[in-house]
């Protein structure tokens, strides 16, 4: 009896099971087991570049870094040419390079929301989580870092072209960390901003809702709270809170505490006899990181 059953079912598959289906299931299970970190990254990379808005926003981020650097470099050179006794130093050069960080933060914020909400709107999130439940959701952040790094290099070149002949002071007044924070810290901050925005996209699961959250947190709330400084000392705590919002924390971080022309707008604010909390550039970076973690 046993021999007859084995001859009737030579594949060794259970009775009633189609051999092809069993082979396909086994192959699929084997393929799922072979899907590692590299495969997950490749899948996420393909999805990031499959949407036109993704690389359009990345190109805009690069362009904004360069354009802001050109404009700030021209402005500094123009002011210096008026002979008002403000020689430009290397700290001014690097401050011009980083001047577009606030604007680009909004761009990468919109990018982070769109990348994630597009998966919910197309229901591809179901397939993605089924194939790889431990998937990596940060390919957008990696692409943002690379684009921002390219943008910073271009901005460095633009600032050098506009200000090179006007920079007359040495490195004595420039913080040693300023070039590293500008070239590497700002791209990392943009990547964290993308992660932060993906959190809004995951919470809202709507592109419009996520983008609205990004615009409100990065732009509208800081602008509204900034007006509170006109109301007197009783509202000092509001200004201190405003200094800890992501956009303002990024401004203090990119300034690196340098005494530069472009950082004069972020000088210590006094409200009567009190001084609102203004974080140092190191603490500002930690506050910004905390926003991304939350």
C-alpha positions in Angstrom: 0.0 0.0 0.0 2.8 2.4 1.0 4.7 1.6 -2.2 1.6 2.2 -4.4 1.0 5.6 -2.8 4.6 6.7 -3.3 4.5 5.7 -6.9 1.2 7.6 -7.4 2.7 10.6 -5.7 6.4 10.6 -6.7 7.0 14.3 -5.7 6.4 13.5 -2.1 3.9 16.3 -1.7 0.9 15.8 0.5 -2.2 14.2 -1.1 -4.5 16.8 -2.7 -1.7 19.4 -3.1 -0.8 20.6 -6.6 3.0 20.2 -7.0 3.4 23.5 -8.9 1.6 25.4 -6.1 3.8 23.7 -3.5 6.9 24.6 -5.4 5.8 28.2 -5.8 5.0 28.6 -2.1 8.4 27.1 -1.2 10.1 29.4 -3.7 8.2 32.5 -2.3 9.1 31.6 1.2 12.7 31.1 0.3 12.7 34.5 -1.6 11.1 36.2 1.5 13.9 34.7 3.7 16.5 36.0 1.3 15.1 39.6 1.4 17.7 41.3 3.4 18.6 44.9 4.2 20.1 45.5 0.8 16.9 44.3 -1.0 14.8 46.5 1.2 16.9 49.5 0.4 16.7 48.8 -3.4 13.0 48.5 -3.2 12.6 51.7 -1.3 15.0 53.5 -3.7 12.9 52.4 -6.7 9.8 53.7 -5.1 11.4 57.0 -4.2 12.4 57.6 -7.9 9.1 56.3 -9.4 7.2 59.5 -8.5 8.0 62.6 -10.5 7.4 65.0 -7.6 10.2 63.3 -5.7 13.1 64.2 -7.9 11.5 67.6 -8.8 11.6 68.5 -5.1 15.1 67.2 -4.7 16.3 69.4 -7.6 14.5 72.3 -6.1 16.3 71.8 -2.8 19.6 71.9 -4.6 18.7 75.0 -6.5 17.4 76.8 -3.4 20.7 76.2 -1.6 22.6 77.7 -4.6 20.3 80.6 -5.2 20.2 81.6 -1.5 23.9 81.5 -1.3 24.3 83.7 -4.4 21.8 86.2 -3.0 23.3 86.3 0.5 26.8 86.5 -0.9 25.9 89.4 -3.2 24.2 91.2 -0.3 27.2 90.9 2.0 29.6 92.0 -0.7 27.4 95.0 -1.5 27.2 96.1 2.1 31.0 95.6 2.5 31.6 97.7 -0.6 29.7 100.7 0.9 32.7 101.2 3.2 30.8 101.0 6.5 33.7 99.3 8.3 32.4 95.7 8.2 35.1 93.6 6.6 33.9 90.1 5.6 35.5 87.1 7.2 35.4 83.4 6.6 32.5 83.1 9.1 30.4 85.3 6.7 31.3 83.1 3.8 30.1 79.9 5.5 27.0 81.8 6.9 26.1 82.6 3.3 26.5 79.0 2.3 24.0 77.9 5.0 21.6 80.7 4.5 19.1 78.6 2.5 18.6 75.9 5.2 15.2 77.3 6.4 13.7 77.4 2.9 15.0 74.0 2.0 13.6 72.6 5.2 10.1 73.3 4.0 10.8 71.6 0.6 12.1 68.4 2.2 9.2 68.5 4.6 6.7 68.4 1.8 8.8 65.7 0.1 8.7 63.6 3.2 5.0 63.8 3.5 4.3 63.0 -0.2 6.6 60.0 -0.3 4.8 58.3 2.5 1.2 59.4 1.9 1.5 58.3 -1.8 1.9 54.7 -0.5 -1.3 55.0 1.5 -3.3 56.6 -1.3 -2.2 53.8 -3.8 -2.6 51.1 -1.2 1.0 49.9 -2.0 1.7 50.2 1.7 -0.1 46.9 2.2 2.1 45.1 -0.3 5.2 46.7 1.1 4.5 45.7 4.6 3.5 42.2 3.6 6.7 41.5 1.6 8.9 43.1 4.3 7.3 43.9 7.7 10.6 45.3 8.9 11.0 47.5 5.9 13.2 50.6 5.9 11.2 53.7 5.5 14.1 56.1 5.3 15.2 56.0 1.7 13.6 59.4 1.3 15.8 60.7 4.1 18.9 59.1 2.4 18.0 60.8 -0.9 17.4 64.1 0.9 20.9 63.9 2.5 22.6 63.3 -0.8 20.7 66.1 -2.5 21.4 68.5 0.3 25.0 67.6 0.3 25.3 68.4 -3.4 23.3 71.6 -2.7 25.8 72.6 0.0 28.8 72.0 -2.3 27.2 74.2 -5.0 26.3 76.8 -2.4 29.9 76.8 -1.3 31.1 77.5 -4.8 28.5 80.2 -5.3 29.4 82.0 -2.1 33.1 81.8 -3.0 32.5 83.3 -6.4 30.4 86.2 -5.0 32.5 86.9 -1.9 36.0 85.5 -2.6 37.7 88.8 -3.3 36.0 90.5 -0.4 36.9 88.1 2.4 39.8 89.7 4.2 39.9 88.3 7.7 41.4 85.1 8.8 40.0 82.1 10.7 40.5 83.7 14.2 36.8 84.6 14.6 35.3 81.6 12.9 34.3 78.6 15.0 36.4 75.6 14.0 33.2 73.5 13.6 31.5 75.9 11.2 32.6 74.3 7.9 31.8 70.8 9.1 28.4 71.8 10.4 27.6 73.5 7.2 28.8 70.8 4.8 27.7 67.7 6.8 25.4 68.9 9.6 22.9 70.7 7.4 22.4 67.7 5.0 21.9 65.6 8.1 19.4 68.1 9.5 17.5 68.0 6.2 17.4 64.2 6.4 16.0 64.5 10.0 13.5 67.0 8.7 12.3 64.5 6.1 12.0 61.8 8.8 10.0 64.3 10.9 7.7 65.0 8.0 7.2 61.3 7.3 5.9 61.1 10.8 3.2 63.7 10.0 2.4 61.8 6.8 2.0 58.5 8.8 -0.3 60.2 11.3 -2.5 62.0 8.8 -2.3 59.5 6.0 -3.3 62.4 3.8 -1.0 64.5 1.6 -3.0 67.7 2.2 -3.1 67.1 6.0 0.6 66.2 6.3 1.7 69.2 4.2 -0.5 71.5 6.3 1.1 70.2 9.5 4.6 70.8 8.0 3.8 74.3 6.9 2.1 75.2 10.2 5.0 73.9 12.4 7.8 75.1 10.2 6.5 78.5 9.1 3.1 79.7 10.5 3.6 79.0 14.2 7.1 80.6 14.4 5.9 83.7 12.6 2.9 84.1 14.9 4.9 83.5 18.1 7.5 86.0 16.9 5.0 88.8 17.2 4.5 88.0 20.9 7.9 89.7 21.6 6.1 93.0 21.2 3.8 92.3 24.1 6.4 92.7 26.9 8.1 90.8 29.6 5.1 88.7 30.6 5.4 86.7 27.4 9.1 86.0 27.6 8.3 82.3 28.0 6.4 82.3 24.6 9.5 83.6 22.9 11.6 81.0 24.7 9.2 78.3 23.4 9.4 79.7 19.9 13.2 79.4 20.0 12.8 75.7 20.5 10.6 75.0 17.5 12.3 73.1 14.6 12.9 76.0 12.2 14.4 78.3 14.8 16.5 75.5 16.4 17.8 74.8 12.9 18.7 78.5 12.5 20.7 78.5 15.7 22.4 75.2 14.8 23.5 76.4 11.4 24.8 79.7 12.8 27.3 77.8 15.0 27.4 80.8 17.3 29.5 82.7 14.8 29.6 86.5 14.9 28.7 86.9 11.3 26.6 89.5 9.3 23.8 87.1 8.4 23.5 85.8 12.0 22.9 89.3 13.4 19.1 88.8 12.9 19.4 85.9 15.4 21.1 87.9 18.0 20.2 87.6 21.7 16.8 89.2 22.1 16.1 91.2 25.3 12.6 92.0 26.6 13.1 94.6 29.2 15.2 93.2 32.0 14.6 89.6 31.0 16.2 87.4 28.3 14.3 84.6 26.6 16.0 81.2 26.4 18.2 81.0 23.3 20.0 77.7 22.9 23.6 77.5 21.9 24.2 75.9 18.6 25.0 72.5 20.2 21.8 72.5 22.3 19.8 73.7 19.3 21.0 70.7 17.3 19.9 68.3 20.1 16.5 70.0 20.3 16.1 69.6 16.6 17.1 65.9 16.9 14.5 65.5 19.6 11.8 66.8 17.3 12.7 64.1 14.7 12.8 61.4 17.4 9.4 62.3 18.7 
